[in-house]
Amino acid sequence: MQRVMFVCKKNSARSQMAEGFANALSDGEFGIASSGLEASQVRPEAIAAMKEVGIDISHQRSKALGDFQAEDFYAVISLCGCGVNLPPAWVTRPVFADWQLDDPAEQPEIFPRVRDEIRDRVTALLAELRSRATPT
């Protein structure tokens, strides 16, 4: 099973929403996790934004990247431009992307827009991972 790590600064909003979408859209096909350069708390605005689209992330918790091993993951996605701050083992996984999405924690009114961008990008990522897993 391919495993995907979504990472952000504090694992409080963008990476949490990405984890929620990936879990909902992959139906157990991939191992999904999220973390932050440091752990904090899942923002209530992120929980509310996801609830608006029928996904409950209220059970998710913030986790530190240091709690995981890079070699356990096939794909690593940075959502905040923090890829430059990640240890080399994380950016050299078979799939790495740095999406550099706006931080809704700084502007709560943009949570719905950022959430929708994350949904679209996660959908495309899962399609890409499925195509890589398909024998040619």
Biotite code that builds the C-alpha atoms (Angstrom):
import biotite.structure as struc

atoms = struc.array([
    struc.Atom([0.000, 0.000, 0.000], chain_id="A", res_id=1, res_name="MET", atom_name="CA", element="C"),
    struc.Atom([1.339, 3.415, -0.956], chain_id="A", res_id=2, res_name="GLN", atom_name="CA", element="C"),
    struc.Atom([1.510, 5.801, 1.977], chain_id="A", res_id=3, res_name="ARG", atom_name="CA", element="C"),
    struc.Atom([1.083, 9.557, 1.682], chain_id="A", res_id=4, res_name="VAL", atom_name="CA", element="C"),
    struc.Atom([2.259, 12.222, 4.137], chain_id="A", res_id=5, res_name="MET", atom_name="CA", element="C"),
    struc.Atom([0.779, 15.725, 4.041], chain_id="A", res_id=6, res_name="PHE", atom_name="CA", element="C"),
    struc.Atom([2.988, 18.158, 5.937], chain_id="A", res_id=7, res_name="VAL", atom_name="CA", element="C"),
    struc.Atom([2.606, 21.783, 6.929], chain_id="A", res_id=8, res_name="CYS", atom_name="CA", element="C"),
    struc.Atom([4.013, 24.129, 9.550], chain_id="A", res_id=9, res_name="LYS", atom_name="CA", element="C"),
    struc.Atom([1.782, 23.238, 12.501], chain_id="A", res_id=10, res_name="LYS", atom_name="CA", element="C"),
    struc.Atom([-0.493, 20.459, 11.196], chain_id="A", res_id=11, res_name="ASN", atom_name="CA", element="C"),
    struc.Atom([-3.478, 22.556, 12.194], chain_id="A", res_id=12, res_name="SER", atom_name="CA", element="C"),
    struc.Atom([-5.400, 23.394, 9.008], chain_id="A", res_id=13, res_name="ALA", atom_name="CA", element="C"),
    struc.Atom([-4.169, 22.732, 5.445], chain_id="A", res_id=14, res_name="ARG", atom_name="CA", element="C"),
    struc.Atom([-2.512, 19.380, 6.094], chain_id="A", res_id=15, res_name="SER", atom_name="CA", element="C"),
    struc.Atom([-5.442, 18.306, 8.269], chain_id="A", res_id=16, res_name="GLN", atom_name="CA", element="C"),
    struc.Atom([-7.906, 19.120, 5.483], chain_id="A", res_id=17, res_name="MET", atom_name="CA", element="C"),
    struc.Atom([-5.716, 17.257, 2.971], chain_id="A", res_id=18, res_name="ALA", atom_name="CA", element="C"),
    struc.Atom([-5.642, 14.213, 5.247], chain_id="A", res_id=19, res_name="GLU", atom_name="CA", element="C"),
    struc.Atom([-9.428, 14.356, 5.551], chain_id="A", res_id=20, res_name="GLY", atom_name="CA", element="C"),
    struc.Atom([-9.968, 14.596, 1.794], chain_id="A", res_id=21, res_name="PHE", atom_name="CA", element="C"),
    struc.Atom([-7.427, 11.871, 1.017], chain_id="A", res_id=22, res_name="ALA", atom_name="CA", element="C"),
    struc.Atom([-9.018, 9.485, 3.492], chain_id="A", res_id=23, res_name="ASN", atom_name="CA", element="C"),
    struc.Atom([-12.506, 10.212, 2.154], chain_id="A", res_id=24, res_name="ALA", atom_name="CA", element="C"),
    struc.Atom([-11.520, 9.997, -1.521], chain_id="A", res_id=25, res_name="LEU", atom_name="CA", element="C"),
    struc.Atom([-9.193, 6.990, -1.337], chain_id="A", res_id=26, res_name="SER", atom_name="CA", element="C"),
    struc.Atom([-11.520, 4.684, 0.606], chain_id="A", res_id=27, res_name="ASP", atom_name="CA", element="C"),
    struc.Atom([-8.596, 2.928, 2.301], chain_id="A", res_id=28, res_name="GLY", atom_name="CA", element="C"),
    struc.Atom([-6.627, 2.443, -0.913], chain_id="A", res_id=29, res_name="GLU", atom_name="CA", element="C"),
    struc.Atom([-3.704, 4.479, 0.448], chain_id="A", res_id=30, res_name="PHE", atom_name="CA", element="C"),
    struc.Atom([-2.209, 4.951, 3.880], chain_id="A", res_id=31, res_name="GLY", atom_name="CA", element="C"),
    struc.Atom([-2.775, 8.618, 4.725], chain_id="A", res_id=32, res_name="ILE", atom_name="CA", element="C"),
    struc.Atom([-1.130, 10.727, 7.412], chain_id="A", res_id=33, res_name="ALA", atom_name="CA", element="C"),
    struc.Atom([-0.455, 14.370, 8.130], chain_id="A", res_id=34, res_name="SER", atom_name="CA", element="C"),
    struc.Atom([2.049, 16.155, 10.320], chain_id="A", res_id=35, res_name="SER", atom_name="CA", element="C"),
    struc.Atom([3.659, 19.499, 10.974], chain_id="A", res_id=36, res_name="GLY", atom_name="CA", element="C"),
    struc.Atom([7.155, 20.794, 11.431], chain_id="A", res_id=37, res_name="LEU", atom_name="CA", element="C"),
    struc.Atom([5.763, 21.174, 14.940], chain_id="A", res_id=38, res_name="GLU", atom_name="CA", element="C"),
    struc.Atom([2.522, 19.863, 16.393], chain_id="A", res_id=39, res_name="ALA", atom_name="CA", element="C"),
    struc.Atom([-0.216, 22.178, 17.617], chain_id="A", res_id=40, res_name="SER", atom_name="CA", element="C"),
    struc.Atom([-4.018, 21.722, 17.511], chain_id="A", res_id=41, res_name="GLN", atom_name="CA", element="C"),
    struc.Atom([-6.501, 21.193, 14.713], chain_id="A", res_id=42, res_name="VAL", atom_name="CA", element="C"),
    struc.Atom([-8.135, 24.538, 14.064], chain_id="A", res_id=43, res_name="ARG", atom_name="CA", element="C"),
    struc.Atom([-11.903, 24.647, 14.646], chain_id="A", res_id=44, res_name="PRO", atom_name="CA", element="C"),
    struc.Atom([-12.242, 26.582, 11.359], chain_id="A", res_id=45, res_name="GLU", atom_name="CA", element="C"),
    struc.Atom([-10.691, 23.629, 9.498], chain_id="A", res_id=46, res_name="ALA", atom_name="CA", element="C"),
    struc.Atom([-13.108, 21.229, 11.173], chain_id="A", res_id=47, res_name="ILE", atom_name="CA", element="C"),
    struc.Atom([-16.046, 23.511, 10.274], chain_id="A", res_id=48, res_name="ALA", atom_name="CA", element="C"),
    struc.Atom([-14.885, 23.995, 6.660], chain_id="A", res_id=49, res_name="ALA", atom_name="CA", element="C"),
    struc.Atom([-14.624, 20.239, 6.147], chain_id="A", res_id=50, res_name="MET", atom_name="CA", element="C"),
    struc.Atom([-17.977, 19.627, 7.829], chain_id="A", res_id=51, res_name="LYS", atom_name="CA", element="C"),
    struc.Atom([-19.527, 21.931, 5.197], chain_id="A", res_id=52, res_name="GLU", atom_name="CA", element="C"),
    struc.Atom([-18.520, 19.373, 2.536], chain_id="A", res_id=53, res_name="VAL", atom_name="CA", element="C"),
    struc.Atom([-19.566, 16.347, 4.583], chain_id="A", res_id=54, res_name="GLY", atom_name="CA", element="C"),
    struc.Atom([-16.163, 15.263, 5.936], chain_id="A", res_id=55, res_name="ILE", atom_name="CA", element="C"),
    struc.Atom([-15.616, 14.947, 9.681], chain_id="A", res_id=56, res_name="ASP", atom_name="CA", element="C"),
    struc.Atom([-12.031, 15.625, 10.762], chain_id="A", res_id=57, res_name="ILE", atom_name="CA", element="C"),
    struc.Atom([-12.904, 16.344, 14.397], chain_id="A", res_id=58, res_name="SER", atom_name="CA", element="C"),
    struc.Atom([-11.225, 13.076, 15.432], chain_id="A", res_id=59, res_name="HIS", atom_name="CA", element="C"),
    struc.Atom([-7.896, 13.991, 13.820], chain_id="A", res_id=60, res_name="GLN", atom_name="CA", element="C"),
    struc.Atom([-5.054, 15.269, 15.987], chain_id="A", res_id=61, res_name="ARG", atom_name="CA", element="C"),
    struc.Atom([-1.990, 17.359, 15.264], chain_id="A", res_id=62, res_name="SER", atom_name="CA", element="C"),
    struc.Atom([1.246, 15.383, 14.991], chain_id="A", res_id=63, res_name="LYS", atom_name="CA", element="C"),
    struc.Atom([4.926, 16.313, 14.591], chain_id="A", res_id=64, res_name="ALA", atom_name="CA", element="C"),
    struc.Atom([6.856, 15.181, 11.512], chain_id="A", res_id=65, res_name="LEU", atom_name="CA", element="C"),
    struc.Atom([9.544, 13.858, 13.851], chain_id="A", res_id=66, res_name="GLY", atom_name="CA", element="C"),
    struc.Atom([7.090, 11.165, 14.981], chain_id="A", res_id=67, res_name="ASP", atom_name="CA", element="C"),
    struc.Atom([7.343, 9.515, 11.535], chain_id="A", res_id=68, res_name="PHE", atom_name="CA", element="C"),
    struc.Atom([10.022, 7.940, 9.335], chain_id="A", res_id=69, res_name="GLN", atom_name="CA", element="C"),
    struc.Atom([10.416, 9.225, 5.757], chain_id="A", res_id=70, res_name="ALA", atom_name="CA", element="C"),
    struc.Atom([11.078, 5.757, 4.351], chain_id="A", res_id=71, res_name="GLU", atom_name="CA", element="C"),
    struc.Atom([7.577, 4.704, 5.401], chain_id="A", res_id=72, res_name="ASP", atom_name="CA", element="C"),
    struc.Atom([6.027, 7.049, 2.818], chain_id="A", res_id=73, res_name="PHE", atom_name="CA", element="C"),
    struc.Atom([5.863, 6.891, -0.974], chain_id="A", res_id=74, res_name="TYR", atom_name="CA", element="C"),
    struc.Atom([4.529, 10.441, -1.425], chain_id="A", res_id=75, res_name="ALA", atom_name="CA", element="C"),
    struc.Atom([5.214, 13.574, 0.605], chain_id="A", res_id=76, res_name="VAL", atom_name="CA", element="C"),
    struc.Atom([3.212, 16.717, -0.018], chain_id="A", res_id=77, res_name="ILE", atom_name="CA", element="C"),
    struc.Atom([4.045, 20.051, 1.605], chain_id="A", res_id=78, res_name="SER", atom_name="CA", element="C"),
    struc.Atom([1.071, 22.396, 1.646], chain_id="A", res_id=79, res_name="LEU", atom_name="CA", element="C"),
    struc.Atom([2.743, 25.552, 2.887], chain_id="A", res_id=80, res_name="CYS", atom_name="CA", element="C"),
    struc.Atom([6.013, 26.023, 1.065], chain_id="A", res_id=81, res_name="GLY", atom_name="CA", element="C"),
    struc.Atom([7.835, 24.404, 3.969], chain_id="A", res_id=82, res_name="CYS", atom_name="CA", element="C"),
    struc.Atom([9.509, 21.873, 1.685], chain_id="A", res_id=83, res_name="GLY", atom_name="CA", element="C"),
    struc.Atom([12.759, 23.818, 1.947], chain_id="A", res_id=84, res_name="VAL", atom_name="CA", element="C"),
    struc.Atom([12.695, 23.198, 5.704], chain_id="A", res_id=85, res_name="ASN", atom_name="CA", element="C"),
    struc.Atom([12.159, 19.447, 5.492], chain_id="A", res_id=86, res_name="LEU", atom_name="CA", element="C"),
    struc.Atom([15.032, 17.034, 6.090], chain_id="A", res_id=87, res_name="PRO", atom_name="CA", element="C"),
    struc.Atom([16.417, 15.656, 2.791], chain_id="A", res_id=88, res_name="PRO", atom_name="CA", element="C"),
    struc.Atom([14.965, 12.184, 3.402], chain_id="A", res_id=89, res_name="ALA", atom_name="CA", element="C"),
    struc.Atom([11.465, 13.647, 3.103], chain_id="A", res_id=90, res_name="TRP", atom_name="CA", element="C"),
    struc.Atom([11.952, 15.554, -0.156], chain_id="A", res_id=91, res_name="VAL", atom_name="CA", element="C"),
    struc.Atom([13.615, 12.631, -1.925], chain_id="A", res_id=92, res_name="THR", atom_name="CA", element="C"),
    struc.Atom([10.659, 10.249, -1.726], chain_id="A", res_id=93, res_name="ARG", atom_name="CA", element="C"),
    struc.Atom([9.374, 8.889, -5.083], chain_id="A", res_id=94, res_name="PRO", atom_name="CA", element="C"),
    struc.Atom([6.685, 11.598, -5.133], chain_id="A", res_id=95, res_name="VAL", atom_name="CA", element="C"),
    struc.Atom([7.307, 15.021, -3.580], chain_id="A", res_id=96, res_name="PHE", atom_name="CA", element="C"),
    struc.Atom([5.386, 18.241, -4.180], chain_id="A", res_id=97, res_name="ALA", atom_name="CA", element="C"),
    struc.Atom([5.276, 21.620, -2.485], chain_id="A", res_id=98, res_name="ASP", atom_name="CA", element="C"),
    struc.Atom([1.828, 23.083, -3.122], chain_id="A", res_id=99, res_name="TRP", atom_name="CA", element="C"),
    struc.Atom([2.424, 26.441, -1.352], chain_id="A", res_id=100, res_name="GLN", atom_name="CA", element="C"),
    struc.Atom([-1.203, 27.150, -0.517], chain_id="A", res_id=101, res_name="LEU", atom_name="CA", element="C"),
    struc.Atom([-2.351, 30.306, 1.258], chain_id="A", res_id=102, res_name="ASP", atom_name="CA", element="C"),
    struc.Atom([-2.569, 30.001, 5.043], chain_id="A", res_id=103, res_name="ASP", atom_name="CA", element="C"),
    struc.Atom([-6.213, 30.290, 6.103], chain_id="A", res_id=104, res_name="PRO", atom_name="CA", element="C"),
    struc.Atom([-5.158, 30.614, 9.749], chain_id="A", res_id=105, res_name="ALA", atom_name="CA", element="C"),
    struc.Atom([-3.987, 34.122, 8.854], chain_id="A", res_id=106, res_name="GLU", atom_name="CA", element="C"),
    struc.Atom([-7.229, 34.926, 6.998], chain_id="A", res_id=107, res_name="GLN", atom_name="CA", element="C"),
    struc.Atom([-10.087, 32.727, 8.251], chain_id="A", res_id=108, res_name="PRO", atom_name="CA", element="C"),
    struc.Atom([-12.415, 33.994, 5.514], chain_id="A", res_id=109, res_name="GLU", atom_name="CA", element="C"),
    struc.Atom([-10.372, 32.073, 2.911], chain_id="A", res_id=110, res_name="ILE", atom_name="CA", element="C"),
    struc.Atom([-10.882, 28.647, 4.540], chain_id="A", res_id=111, res_name="PHE", atom_name="CA", element="C"),
    struc.Atom([-13.537, 27.602, 1.954], chain_id="A", res_id=112, res_name="PRO", atom_name="CA", element="C"),
    struc.Atom([-11.332, 28.597, -1.017], chain_id="A", res_id=113, res_name="ARG", atom_name="CA", element="C"),
    struc.Atom([-8.242, 26.876, 0.373], chain_id="A", res_id=114, res_name="VAL", atom_name="CA", element="C"),
    struc.Atom([-10.322, 23.802, 1.271], chain_id="A", res_id=115, res_name="ARG", atom_name="CA", element="C"),
    struc.Atom([-11.584, 23.565, -2.311], chain_id="A", res_id=116, res_name="ASP", atom_name="CA", element="C"),
    struc.Atom([-8.048, 23.983, -3.716], chain_id="A", res_id=117, res_name="GLU", atom_name="CA", element="C"),
    struc.Atom([-6.888, 21.172, -1.443], chain_id="A", res_id=118, res_name="ILE", atom_name="CA", element="C"),
    struc.Atom([-9.764, 18.927, -2.580], chain_id="A", res_id=119, res_name="ARG", atom_name="CA", element="C"),
    struc.Atom([-8.863, 19.492, -6.236], chain_id="A", res_id=120, res_name="ASP", atom_name="CA", element="C"),
    struc.Atom([-5.153, 18.860, -5.656], chain_id="A", res_id=121, res_name="ARG", atom_name="CA", element="C"),
    struc.Atom([-5.745, 15.766, -3.527], chain_id="A", res_id=122, res_name="VAL", atom_name="CA", element="C"),
    struc.Atom([-8.065, 14.383, -6.222], chain_id="A", res_id=123, res_name="THR", atom_name="CA", element="C"),
    struc.Atom([-5.337, 14.880, -8.849], chain_id="A", res_id=124, res_name="ALA", atom_name="CA", element="C"),
    struc.Atom([-2.664, 13.414, -6.563], chain_id="A", res_id=125, res_name="LEU", atom_name="CA", element="C"),
    struc.Atom([-4.681, 10.259, -5.914], chain_id="A", res_id=126, res_name="LEU", atom_name="CA", element="C"),
    struc.Atom([-5.250, 9.840, -9.661], chain_id="A", res_id=127, res_name="ALA", atom_name="CA", element="C"),
    struc.Atom([-1.511, 10.193, -10.249], chain_id="A", res_id=128, res_name="GLU", atom_name="CA", element="C"),
    struc.Atom([-0.690, 7.645, -7.546], chain_id="A", res_id=129, res_name="LEU", atom_name="CA", element="C"),
    struc.Atom([-3.238, 5.213, -8.962], chain_id="A", res_id=130, res_name="ARG", atom_name="CA", element="C"),
    struc.Atom([-1.681, 5.545, -12.430], chain_id="A", res_id=131, res_name="SER", atom_name="CA", element="C"),
    struc.Atom([1.787, 4.855, -11.012], chain_id="A", res_id=132, res_name="ARG", atom_name="CA", element="C"),
    struc.Atom([0.488, 1.716, -9.320], chain_id="A", res_id=133, res_name="ALA", atom_name="CA", element="C"),
    struc.Atom([-1.130, 0.375, -12.508], chain_id="A", res_id=134, res_name="THR", atom_name="CA", element="C"),
    struc.Atom([1.077, -2.106, -14.373], chain_id="A", res_id=135, res_name="PRO", atom_name="CA", element="C"),
    struc.Atom([1.825, -1.117, -17.955], chain_id="A", res_id=136, res_name="THR", atom_name="CA", element="C"),
])
